[in-house]
Amino acid sequence: MMSKETEERIRAMTNAQRLEMTLEMIRFNLPAMLYGPSEVVDRRFELLRRQNDERNRIVLERLASTRNHGPAV
């Protein structure tokens, strides 16, 4: 969970700044993600896929619920 300060700082960034930050995190973390036996690396990426799928599911459910209830007044 991000702190409110971090969240505000990220929201204040331009798209280009957020992309730059994302690419820097990938460059920094990828070697560690690929380190180890292939079974371990596969498990790491499977966990990331499951977590991403779960986040996407939640977003889609919330979007669907706002559609069913109409816009807030």
C-alpha positions, 0 to 999 in steps of 0.5 A: 500500500502506498502512502498518501504522499507517494500517491500524490507525488505519482499523480502529479507526474506526467505520463512520460515521468511515470513511464520513465519511473516504470522502466527504471524499476524494470531495469533495476529489478529484472536481473533479480527476477531472472536469477535462479533455477528456471522453476523458481523464475517460473513461479515468480512470474506465475505469482505476478500473473495471478496478482495482476489478474486479481487486480484486473478482476477487482477493477472490472468488478468495480467498473461494472458496479458503477455502470449498474448503479449509474453516476453518483449525484 
